[in-house]
Every structure is written in C-alpha cells, then in structure tokens.
Amino acid sequence: MLFNSFQFLIFFPVVVTVFFALPDRWRNVFLLIASYYFYMCWRPAYIIVIWFITILDYWAAMMIEDADNDRARRLFLGLSIVGNFGLLFVFKYFNLFGGSLNAAMHPLRLFGDIPVLHLMLPIGLSFHTFQAVSYTIEVYRRRVPAERNLLHYALYVAFFPQMVAGPIERPYHLLPQFKERKRIEFQAVRYGLELAMWGFFKKVVVADRIAAMVNTVYQSPKNFSGPILTLATIFFAIQIYCDFSGYSDIAIGCARILGFDLMTNFRQPYFAQSIEEFWHRWHISLSTWFRDYLYIPLGGNRVSDARWCVNIFVVFTVSGLWHGANWTFVAWGALHGVFYLAGSATSQTRESIARTLGDSKMPLLRQARRILFTFGLTTIAWVFFRANSLGDAIYVLTHFFRRGNFRLADLNLVTIGLDRSDLLIAAVMIGVVALVDWQLANADGVARKLWNVKPLRWSLYYACIYSIVFFGVFEHLEFIYFRF
C-alpha cells in the first residue's frame, strides 16, 4: 500500500478512527493488526520475514539481559546480528556478490558458477533490519531493558508509518511510546496534517512530475546530449529529495496524528555548506545509525589520522552498499567518503584563501558559494546512485559539457518525457519547495509569525491542496527508498 494511493486515503482515516474509539487495552493490538495489513498489501507471504525478525530479536534481547556472563551475552548478540544481516544478505546481496565472484573466478575455472537466487526483496527490509539490530545492541550495552511485552516489541518492528522507509528509530525513543496512554490532541493532529500535506505536495507534485524526464534520460543516456544529461541529473537530485523527504514527512505526520513522535529525518540538506553538514541534514536516522553502531565502534575520531580516514571511508562505502545491491551504490558511497575527507583535509587552506579574498566582508555571497558548491558535489555523486550501471554513470559524467554534444533535436521536450507545460509547472513547484526550505533553514521568527496569521495560513492550506489535486501526478509511483 502506497501513501500516495486511494487505498491509503481510506485506510488511514479508518485506522485513526478505530484506534481512538477502542478501549486503551485493545489499541496496540489493533495497531499491530493494521500495521501487518499495511505491509501485507504488497506481498502477504513476506510477513513471515517480519515475524522472524521480531521473534529472533525479542528472544535474543531477553537472553542477553538474563545472561550471567559476558561470553553468553556476546553469543546472543551475535545470533541476533547474524540472523538479521544473514537474512538481509540472502535477499539483497547474495546475487551481487555471487555474480561478482563468478565473473572473477570463471576464467580460472576453479569451481562451478554460484547459482542465482530468484527472490523478490521484501519491501523495506534494510530499514526494519537496522531498527531491530539497534534494539539488541542497545540491550547489550545496557542502555535499554529487554522488552518483555511481545506486543510492544512487535509494534516497534512493524509500526506502519515508518516500517517501510524509516525514519529508523531507536528503542529508547519509540518503544516507551507504545506504553503511553494516547489521546487526541488538536495541536498534534494539526501539525501531523500539515506535515503530511507538505509531504504529499513534494511527492506527487514535484518528485513524480520530474520522474518522467529522469527515467527517460537515465534509461538510455547515450541517446541524449550534455545539456539534457545535466538537466536530468539536477532533476534527479531534486526528485530524490522531494520523494524521500516527502515520505518522511507523511510518515512523521501520520504518526503524530496517532499520538506518536518519530525522529526528524531531513533538515533542508541542499542548504548545507559542506559535505559533512549535508550528512547532518540528509537521512539523519541512517547517518546517526552508522555513527552509533559502526563509526564509533571502529574507533571514531579517537584514533590516528590515518585510521580516522579509513573509518570515514569504510562508513561511507558501507552506507552506499546499504542502499542497494549494485556497485553503483558502492561507488556513490565511496565518492561521498572522498568528498568528506577532501573537505576535511583542505578546510584550513580554503579558510585562508577566503580570508585573503575578503569573503568575511560578504557573508551572504560566501554562504551562497558554499551551498552551490556542496550541491554540485552531491549532484555529481547522484549520477552513480541513479545510473543503471557504472558504465552509464561514467558516460553521463564525461558528457555533461562535451563540446559539440548538443543537438537541436534535444529541444523537442516530448522526447525527454516532459512537455512545455510540465516543465513550467515543475520549475514553479521546485521554486516553491526551495522557498519553503529556505524559510525553514533561516528561521528568524518572521515566517513563524506569518504562519500564525490564520487567514494567511488557511490560504496556504488551500493553495497546497489545490496544487496536489490539479497538478499532482497520480500514477501511484512507488517511493524511491522502498527499493532499499
């Protein structure tokens, strides 16, 4: 079931109504049933995967807590980690590594080919696997107690607003909320509806509209010239942001209406002034997960400079692999690691140059330059994320500005999946998103005061709803991060 579907438009109001109408003791039972139904709308048989993860980590956490020695505690933690990541490997990575090994070993003819597994990836497996693993790790670290109520833990794994594409929650934040008594609160409902509406706007009005061009160009990049490749790449940077942050907004908004608080997943990432800052603003729940459960255990920044560089590069490369079973994702993550390390290594030099040029006297110009440069780097990296192969990615990157690559035939917008009216609507709506993000990134109190003016606020409500209804693309395109 997609958030941007008519089915969800019926499902969610029914869930909210029944949830608050039921006695307290039955609410979590109903919420779990609704969450399982939500998940099973894609592929019912894969609910077994959710049950396996739930039972494994529920049992492992209790064993960790009850164990009387560190060896036993490490054993049960290991069982949890191996069980979760083993499942993820089989469904998501077996064919990638098996195929790569076949290609490497085939000339040597040392053994027969590793077979290909014809398994469909359970939707959102990477997300709820990471969320489940964070629970057993936190129990092992004695930061949270093992949850003895199976119903509460099952909800922690399967809570429908965020189980498919995050945010990836932590047990100390989400689990206690299933034990609280929920009441309808006007401010929570209002905030949730506002956030969900804005998420729908970003998804169906912006992301799904420009998806047509991005998909057309990246499906056969060699058929298009440099300017079109450049525009499609910039559009993909906008598409993936509006698509994924739109999902997060809808998830957080729906949860807030039900009385649950989910962590913020995006903070206007394209206004970041460095790659490091970008990762403090983009997919925050994942970047903090890697910080807490990979970067810090590797030693973090409490090691030599050389080891720190290795730690950073490993984290970014693994982050890329997390996104998908394709070497393009690994390249994307590794490239971000290179950008991050290069930015750190040259920071003092760049500051010295900026002082020499007198940038401190023009702070707005300096800020704009940094934002545009960071956006440029992230957009270059997005080429690897979106390309179907490493070969396609290299082709796109090497043909952005190739002399004589432009053809008059490219002026025919129909061939790239958009007509002129679509392009105009996309440009205006992208401008709206940029304006709102700029206001949020530079909140000085003025925008908030204006938002509290009721006639203005309701005018913006109507404008947003009007845009969704009349300019939205309702082809039920799945969210990009559902594939991960």
N, C-alpha and C positions, 0 to 999 in steps of 0.2 A: 504494500500500500504506500503510495507516494503522498507526501504532504500536499503537493500541487495536483491533487486528483479530486474528483467529485466524491469518491468513496470516503476520503478522509474528511471532507466537508460535512458528511453525515456522521461519520464515526466519532469525531472529537466532541461535538456538542452532546451526543448521546452519552459518551463516557463521563463528561463533566457533570451532566445532569444526574446520572445514576450514582456516580461516586459521592456526590454531596447529599443525595437523597437517602443513601443507605446508612444504617447504624455504623458507628465507628469500627466495631469489631469485624465488619464484613468489607470494609472499604479496600483494604490491602489485598484481600482475596480477589475482589472484583478487578482491581487494578492489574493484578498479575494475569488474570484470565484475558483482560483486554490487551495487555502487552503481548501475550503469546499469540492472540488472534492477529494483532497487527503484524507480527513477524511472519506468521504462517501464511499470510496473504501472498507472499512471494513464492515460497516452496515449503509446503507443510512438513515434508519429511525431515527437513533440516532443523526442526525444533529439537530433534534428538541431540544435535550438537550443543544447543543451549543447555539442555538438561545435563549432558555430560560435563560441561564446564562447571555448571552450578554445583552438582553433586561432588565432583572431584575437589573443588576448592573449599566447599563447605566442610567436607570431611578433613581435608589436609590442614585447614586452619585450626580445627579443634585438636587434631593430633599434635600440631606444633605447640599449641598453648598447653596441652596436658603432658607433653614430654618432659621427662625429668633430667635430661642431659642434652648438651648442645649437639652431639652427634645425631641423636634421633630427630631433633628439631631441623637440622640441616637436611636430613634424609627426606622428611615430609615436605619441606620447602622444595627440594629438588624434584620430588614426584609431581608437585603442582606445576613447576616451571616446565619440566619435560613433557608432562601431559598436555599443557596448554600450547606450548610452542611446537610440540610434535604434531599436534592436530593442525596448527596453522601451516606448518611446513608441508604436510601431506597435501592439503587442499590448495595451497597457494604457491609453494616454491619447488615442489618435487619435480615438476616438468621443466622448470627453468634450469635447475642445477643438473638434472638428468640429461637434458638436451645438450647443455654445455659440455658435460663430461663425455657424452657420446661423440660430440664433434672433436674433442681433444684427443680421445683415445682411439677413434676409428682408424686413423692411418697406421697405428701401431698394432691393431687387431689383437689386443690383449684379451678381450672378452666380448661377449655379445652385447648388443645395444640394450640400454636400460629402457624398459617399456614406458610408454606414455600413459598416464592416468587420465581417463576421461571423466573428470569430476568437475561439477559446477561449483565455483567458490561460493560458500554461504555468505549471504549479504551481511556486510558489517563485521565479518569475523575478526579482523585486525583490531577493531575498536573494543568489542566486549572481551576479547582475549587479553588485551592490555589492561583493561579495567579489572578483570578478575585476578590477574597476576599481581597488580598493585595491592590488592587486598591481602593475599597470602604473604607478600613481602612485608607489609606494614604489621601484620600479626607477628611475623618472625622477629621484626625489630622491636616488638612490644610497644608499638605506638598506638595500636588499637586492640581491643579484646576480640577474640573469635566470636562471631555472631552465632548464637545458639538457636535463634529462630530461623528456620529454613525459609519461611515465607519472606521474611525481611531480606535475607541474602539473595533469594531468587529474584526479588524485585530489583535489588542492586545490580544484578547482571542484566535484567531484561526490561527495565523501565523504558516504556516505548518511545517517549520523546527523544531520547538520546542514545538508544542502544545500537542504532544502525550506523550513525556517523558522528557520534560524540555530542557534546564535549566528553572527553574521557575523564570520568570523575574519580575522586579518591574516596576510600571508605570512611575516613573521618569526617568528610563533608556530607556525603549523600546518605550513608546508612542510618545515622541518627534521625534523619528527616522522616523515615518510614515509621518511626515510633511516636512521632508528634501527632497531636490532635489537629486536624485540618478544619478550617472554617473559611467560608467565602469572605474575601476581603476586597472591597471596592478598588483600592489602590493597586492591589496585586493583579486584579482582573484587568484594570485599565492599562497598566504597564505591560502586561502579557499580550493584550490585544494590539497595542501599539507596536510592540516589538515584532510580533508575528506578522502584522500587516506590512511592516517595513521589509521583513524577510521575504514575503511573497512578492513585493514590488521588485526587489533585487533579482529574485529568481526568474519570474515569468515575464517581466517587462524588459529587463536588461540582459541577463545571462542567456535565457533561452532564445532571445531575438538574435543576438550576435553569434549564437552557436552555429547557425546555419552557414555563415561565412567561414568560421573557424574549421568546421568539419569538412566543408568542401575543399578548402585550400590544403589542409593538412592530410587529407586523404590521398591527394596526388600533387605534392608540392612542386614537382618538376614541370607541371603544366602552367605555372604562374611565374610572373616576373617579380623582381625585387620589391617594388613598392607594395604589391599585393601581399607578398610574404610578410613584409614589415607590418602592414596594417592588420593582417590576420593574427600575427604574434602579439601585437599590442591588445587586440580584441580578446585574445585568449587570456592574457593577464587580467583583464577586466572581468571576463566571463568566469574564470575560476574563483576570483574573489567574490563576485556577486552571488555565484552559485553556492559556494561553501559557507560564506558568512551568512547568506540568506537562510540556508538550512539551520545554522546555529541559532540565528535569531528566532526562527519558528520554533525550534526545539526548546529554547530557553523560555520563550513566551508562553508556549503551551504548558510547560511545567509550572511556570509561575501562576497561571490561572488555577491549576490544581493545588497550589499552595507549596510547591517545591522550588528550591533555589538551586540553579545549576551555575557552574563557573563560567565567567566570560571567556570566549574563545578568540575574539578578534578585537583589536583596538586600532582601527584605521591604519593598517600596515603600510599602505602606499604613501603615507606621510612620514615614514621612517627616514632618518638621515644617515643610516648606516646599515650594513647587513646584520650586525649584532642587534641593533634596535629593531630591525624588521622581524627577527625571530623572537623578540619580546612582545610583538604585536600580532604575529600570524600563528594560527593554530596553537594557541597558548597551552591548551591542555596536553597536546602531544609534546611540544618543546619542553615543558616542565616535567613531563613523564621521563623523557630521555635524560634530562638534567638529574632528576632524583634517583633513577634506577639504572643508569648507565654511566653518565659522565662523572658523577660523584664517586660511585664505586670504583671507577678506573683511576681515581686519584684527583679528579677535578683540576683545580689550579694549584694544588698543594704539592706539585711535583716540579721537576726541572722544566725549563722552557721547551726543550726538545720533546719531552714526554707529554707536555701540555699540548703541543701541536699535534702529536699523534692522537691524543684523546679527542681533541676537537674534530679532527678528520674522521676518526672512527665513528663518532656520534653522528656526524652529518651523513656519512656514507650509509650507515645502518638505517638512518631516518629515510634516506632515499629508497632503500630496499623495502622498508616497511610499506611504502606507498604502492608497490606493485612488483609482480614477477616479470620484470623486463629490465635489461641492462640500461635502458634509457633512464629509468628512475634512479638507478645507482649513480649514473653519470650526473644527473641533476643534483643529488645529494652531495656528491663529491665536489662538484663545482661550487656549491654554496660553502663547503668547507674551505675551498681555496680562497674564495672571496672573503670569508670571515678572517682567515689567517693573514691574508694580504692586507686587509684593512687594519688589523691589529699591528702588523709589522711597520706599516707606513704612517700610522696615526701622528706620531711626533713630527715627521717630515712634513706632512700635509698641514699640520697646525703652524709650523714655522713658515711655510710658504704663504699661508693665509694671512699671517701677521705682516709679512713683508708686503703683500699686495694690499694691505689695509682692509681686509674683509671685516674686521671688527667694527668698522665705521658704517658698514652696510649689512646689518644682521639679517634683514629680510631677504636680500639678494643671496647672501651666503646660505641661508636656510633653503631657499628655493633651489639653488645649485646642488646642494647635498641631496635633497629629495629627488630631483630629477636624475641624478647620477645613480642613486640607490635603486630607483625604479628601473632605470636602464639595465643595471646588473641583474635584477630579479627577472626582468623580461627576457633577457638573453638565456638565463637558466631555464625559464619556462619552455623554451624551444625543445629541450631534451624531455621535459615532462610530457609534452603534448605529442611529440613525434612518434610515429609508429615504429621507427627503428633508429638505430644510431646513424645509419646511412642517410636517412631522411633529415635527421637533425643537423648533420654536418652540411648537407646540401642547403638547407634553409639559411644557416648561419653564414655560409660562404656566398650566398646570392642576395643578401639584403641590399647591398649597394654596388653590385657588379655593373660596370659601365656597359651601356648598350643593352641592358636586360629588360628595359621597359618596352612594352608593346602597346600600340593604340587599341588593340583588341581588348586589353585589360580594362578599358574604360566602360565596357559593357558589364554593368554591375550584376545583371541577371546570371552571368556565368559564375559568379562567386557566391551565389545563394542569397543575395540581397538586392532589392530594387531600390530606387532612389528614396522613396518614402520610408522604407525600412531603415535605410542608412540615416536619414534625417531624424527619425524617431529615436534610433539608437543613440545618436550624438546628443540629443537633448536630454534623454534619460540618464546617460552616463554623466552629463554635466550636473544633473540633479543629485546623483549619488555622490559625486565629488564635492559638491557644495555642502551637502549634509555632513559628510565625513570631515570636511574642513572645519565646519562649525563644532563638531564633536571633538576634534583634535585640538582645537584652540578655544575651548570653552572659557569665556571670560565673564559669564553671567548674563550677557545681553541676550543670547539665544534662549537661554533658560527662562529669562523673564518674559520674552516674547511668547514662548511656548505656553506660559501660564495665562496668557490672554485668551479667554475661552473662544470668542468669535474667530480669532486667527487660528487657534488650534483645530477647531472643527472645520474650518475652510481647508486646512491641510489634510485632515482626515478624508474629506470628500474628494479632494484632488488625488490623493493616493488611491482610493477605491476606484475612482473614475479611470485612472491610468491602468490599474490592474484589469478592470473589466474590458476596456476598449482597446488597450494597447498590449495586453498580456498575450503571450503565446501559450495556448493551452493544448499542447500536443503530448502532455504528460511525459516530458523528457525527465529521465531519472537524474538525481543529483550526482555530480561527478564523483564525489567521495564514497558513494555507495559501492563503487567497484573495489574499494580497499578494505 
